[in-house]
Amino acid sequence: MKLDSSTTKKLADLAKLEFNNEELDEIQRDLEQMIGFVEKLNEIDTANVEPLTHVSEGGLPLREDEVKVSIDIATALKNAPASKDRFFTVPKVIKK
């Protein structure tokens, strides 16, 4: 499947990513390869394959819940570079 640049730009915008024209071309080629791989999977005959709920038949082992000792808030925040009240504070990284 071929993608056009407007579709690639829309996908980038939905993902909140910004690319220059060269990067956008590269992303578009990568997306086309991924879509091609998925289209190739559609060619596989799965008519006689039973659906799976788990990859392994045994399922996942569960453990009992255990109450464990935890540290108090003051100790947890002792080495934090910045904190406010009971929470760690970090610089804002999202611009929009």
Secondary structure, 3 states (H helix, E strand, C coil): CCCCHHHHHHHHHHCCCCCCHHHHHHHHHHHHHHHHHHHHHCCCCCCCCCCCCCCCCCCCCCCCCCCCCCCCHHHHHCCCCCEECCEECCCCCCCC
